[in-house]
Amino acid sequence: MNNLKRTSLILLLFIVIMIIVSLFLPSSFHMERAIVIDADKEQIFNQVNDLKNWKKWSPWALKDELIYNDEGSFSSPSYGLGATFFWDSEVDDVGSGNIEIIESTPNKSIKNKVIYEHIESIGKWNFEDVENGVEVVWSMDVEFGFNPISKFFGLFMEGEISPDFELGLKRLKASSENLPKIKSVQVSKEKMEHDLWFLSIRDTVNPMEMNNVHGRIYAKISQYLSGLGIVNNESPLVIYHSWSDTLCDIEVGIPVQDSTIVGNDGIKMNKIKSTYVVTAIHYGSYDRMPETYFGINEWMRINKVRVTGANWEVYLVDPATEPNPEKWKTAIYFPIE
């Protein structure tokens, strides 16, 4: 019994000492790391602001890439204020948690709230122009309050976390500097004065097969028009009714001047009603299209417009008429109120 009492007293004394020592320990933790990236600020910002892009550079993607493969783990949209991402990994160093973007100032700063294994932290990103590119500062803040255990844990946090921050910034630098330089996106609001009539075929396709589907459907509609004796030089279009990484619902069409043309079992006559639109021209290859979409989305966010339907693209200059991708020209439209 005396041994039990002695052990209890020693344990109690140890706890009291720990509590007293913790009073002199920091009640918060701050860490930051920085790197200079020679790339467009807009592109660097977008790599962080869109949570789906973290798969390209995140240090945790090297430990468990599968956490970024579940489309349902991301909010829609996956970028900007309010965007969230949830993960649950069997890898100990990755664990489970969620991240939410709670502030997003285009091309300047991002703040996110992270809950990882019941520990809440605030991550901050700042993007500043410097002589050799853009300085990116990634910081983390944690409040421990009066919890003595958390305060002691905080003594070792920097040693545990800093390697991931440094690796993430290095990978962000490599990923951003490998992206093609973007051109300024000129976005405008316009009024469609007339309905746009077109012959089209609607289909669900795998994104990897998109280009082949476009050409095949265009050829089919063009052949149908030719059979009717109609010569048509209008630029083709595609309406994107829905889009995911695995399946896209698209409507491929060719505009026509005569709204009385009748289609057949596979080809339908449709129209886009006269409306206000937000539009921009994308110049160059299609693999850079997300950059232009990002510019449009930022414009719509800032100007607080509401999209009323599916967006569409019109291929003003495309591979069918111009082999050089740098000369391709695509108009993008979003119908709005």
ZIMO-V979651 format. One record per residue. RES is the residue in three letters. PSI is psi in whole degrees, -180 to 180 (999 if undefined). D_CENTER is the distance of its C-alpha to the mean C-alpha in Angstrom with 1 decimal. Layout:
BEGIN
RES&PSI&D_CENTER  RES&PSI&D_CENTER
END
This chain:
BEGIN
MET&-40&64.2  ASN&-38&64.6  ASN&-40&62.0  LEU&-43&59.6  LYS&-42&60.3  ARG&-44&59.9  THR&-41&56.6  SER&-41&55.4  LEU&-41&56.6  ILE&-43&54.9  LEU&-43&51.6  LEU&-41&52.0  LEU&-41&52.9  PHE&-44&49.9  ILE&-42&47.6  VAL&-43&49.3  ILE&-43&49.0  MET&-43&45.3  ILE&-43&44.8  ILE&-45&47.0  VAL&-40&45.1  SER&-24&41.7  LEU&-24&42.9  PHE&2&42.8  LEU&153&39.4  PRO&141&36.2  SER&5&34.7  SER&166&31.2  PHE&135&29.2  HIS&135&27.2  MET&143&25.7  GLU&151&23.7  ARG&153&23.0  ALA&156&22.2  ILE&152&21.6  VAL&128&21.8  ILE&128&19.3  ASP&80&20.6  ALA&171&17.6  ASP&134&16.2  LYS&-39&15.2  GLU&-40&12.4  GLN&-42&10.9  ILE&-46&11.6  PHE&-44&10.3  ASN&-29&6.8  GLN&-28&7.2  VAL&-38&8.0  ASN&-27&6.6  ASP&111&3.0  LEU&-22&5.4  LYS&-24&4.9  ASN&-12&5.5  TRP&-24&8.5  LYS&-28&10.3  LYS&-27&11.1  TRP&-13&12.9  SER&135&13.6  PRO&-27&17.4  TRP&-17&17.4  ALA&-27&15.8  LEU&-28&19.2  LYS&-36&21.1  ASP&89&19.4  GLU&-23&16.6  LEU&-24&17.2  ILE&-22&15.6  TYR&1&12.1  ASN&-13&13.6  ASP&108&14.2  GLU&-32&12.0  GLY&-9&14.1  SER&-11&13.1  PHE&146&9.8  SER&169&10.3  SER&112&9.7  PRO&166&7.7  SER&11&5.4  TYR&159&4.9  GLY&-174&8.3  LEU&128&11.8  GLY&-9&12.5  ALA&142&9.4  THR&158&11.0  PHE&132&11.2  PHE&142&14.7  TRP&155&16.4  ASP&108&20.0  SER&148&21.4  GLU&-8&25.1  VAL&126&24.7  ASP&-41&26.5  ASP&-9&24.5  VAL&-45&21.2  GLY&-146&22.7  SER&154&21.0  GLY&-167&19.1  ASN&157&16.2  ILE&142&13.9  GLU&133&13.2  ILE&116&12.0  ILE&-12&15.3  GLU&141&15.2  SER&108&12.9  THR&110&14.9  PRO&125&13.2  ASN&13&14.0  LYS&-54&16.5  SER&158&15.6  ILE&139&13.5  LYS&134&15.4  ASN&151&14.6  LYS&128&17.2  VAL&130&17.7  ILE&113&20.3  TYR&115&21.5  GLU&48&24.7  HIS&8&25.9  ILE&124&25.3  GLU&134&23.3  SER&162&21.9  ILE&123&20.0  GLY&140&17.7  LYS&143&17.5  TRP&133&15.9  ASN&139&17.8  PHE&114&17.4  GLU&135&20.8  ASP&131&22.3  VAL&179&25.1  GLU&-40&27.6  ASN&11&25.9  GLY&-130&22.3  VAL&124&19.9  GLU&124&20.9  VAL&122&18.2  VAL&122&19.8  TRP&119&18.4  SER&164&20.7  MET&136&21.6  ASP&136&24.2  VAL&134&26.1  GLU&124&29.0  PHE&-19&31.8  GLY&-136&34.3  PHE&11&37.7  ASN&111&36.8  PRO&-35&38.9  ILE&-44&37.1  SER&-37&33.7  LYS&-42&35.4  PHE&-39&36.8  PHE&-34&33.6  GLY&-24&32.1  LEU&-24&34.6  PHE&0&32.8  MET&-44&29.1  GLU&-43&28.6  GLY&-31&30.2  GLU&-37&28.1  ILE&-33&24.6  SER&-38&25.0  PRO&-36&24.9  ASP&-42&21.4  PHE&-45&20.2  GLU&-42&22.0  LEU&-42&20.7  GLY&-42&17.1  LEU&-38&17.7  LYS&-41&19.6  ARG&-36&16.9  LEU&-40&14.3  LYS&-49&17.1  ALA&-43&17.8  SER&-44&14.3  SER&-40&13.9  GLU&-17&17.5  ASN&-9&17.3  LEU&147&14.8  PRO&146&16.9  LYS&135&17.7  ILE&159&16.2  LYS&156&18.5  SER&134&18.6  VAL&117&17.2  GLN&108&20.1  VAL&142&19.2  SER&161&22.1  LYS&130&23.5  GLU&166&26.2  LYS&123&28.6  MET&115&29.3  GLU&-24&33.1  HIS&156&33.8  ASP&146&32.5  LEU&108&30.9  TRP&144&32.7  PHE&152&31.7  LEU&136&32.7  SER&163&29.9  ILE&129&29.2  ARG&139&26.5  ASP&160&25.3  THR&129&22.7  VAL&162&21.6  ASN&134&19.7  PRO&-31&16.8  MET&-20&18.8  GLU&9&21.8  MET&-49&20.3  ASN&-40&22.3  ASN&-39&25.5  VAL&-43&25.3  HIS&-54&24.9  GLY&-41&28.0  ARG&-44&30.0  ILE&-42&29.6  TYR&-44&30.2  ALA&-39&33.4  LYS&-43&34.5  ILE&-41&34.2  SER&-40&35.8  GLN&-38&38.7  TYR&-44&39.2  LEU&-40&39.5  SER&-38&41.8  GLY&-26&43.9  LEU&-1&44.3  GLY&22&45.4  ILE&124&42.5  VAL&122&41.2  ASN&125&37.6  ASN&18&35.7  GLU&149&32.8  SER&134&29.2  PRO&162&27.5  LEU&162&24.5  VAL&129&21.9  ILE&130&20.8  TYR&96&17.6  HIS&-36&18.8  SER&157&16.2  TRP&133&13.6  SER&178&12.6  ASP&-17&12.5  THR&-22&16.2  LEU&135&17.7  CYS&136&17.4  ASP&105&19.9  ILE&156&20.9  GLU&114&23.9  VAL&129&25.3  GLY&168&28.0  ILE&121&30.4  PRO&147&31.6  VAL&151&35.3  GLN&-30&37.8  ASP&111&40.1  SER&-2&38.7  THR&-1&41.7  ILE&137&40.7  VAL&135&40.7  GLY&-159&38.5  ASN&-160&39.4  ASP&-31&38.3  GLY&-25&35.1  ILE&125&34.4  LYS&149&33.9  MET&124&34.4  ASN&175&31.7  LYS&152&30.7  ILE&119&28.0  LYS&150&29.8  SER&131&30.4  THR&172&27.8  TYR&146&25.8  VAL&153&22.7  VAL&130&19.9  THR&155&19.9  ALA&157&19.0  ILE&129&20.2  HIS&127&18.2  TYR&129&20.5  GLY&-166&20.5  SER&159&19.2  TYR&-22&16.8  ASP&-11&14.6  ARG&4&13.6  MET&-38&12.8  PRO&-29&9.0  GLU&-42&10.3  THR&-41&12.6  TYR&-39&10.5  PHE&-43&8.5  GLY&-41&12.1  ILE&-46&13.3  ASN&-39&11.0  GLU&-41&11.9  TRP&-44&15.5  MET&-36&15.6  ARG&-47&14.4  ILE&-39&17.0  ASN&1&19.6  LYS&51&19.1  VAL&158&19.6  ARG&124&19.4  VAL&137&18.3  THR&-2&21.2  GLY&-171&20.5  ALA&144&18.7  ASN&162&17.5  TRP&160&19.4  GLU&142&19.8  VAL&125&23.2  TYR&89&24.0  LEU&-42&26.4  VAL&120&26.9  ASP&179&25.8  PRO&-22&27.0  ALA&-26&30.0  THR&-15&31.5  GLU&114&30.1  PRO&-22&29.6  ASN&113&28.0  PRO&-29&24.1  GLU&-17&24.3  LYS&0&26.2  TRP&147&24.0  LYS&120&23.2  THR&127&21.0  ALA&132&21.1  ILE&135&18.2  TYR&139&19.3  PHE&121&18.2  PRO&137&21.3  ILE&169&21.7  GLU&999&24.6
END
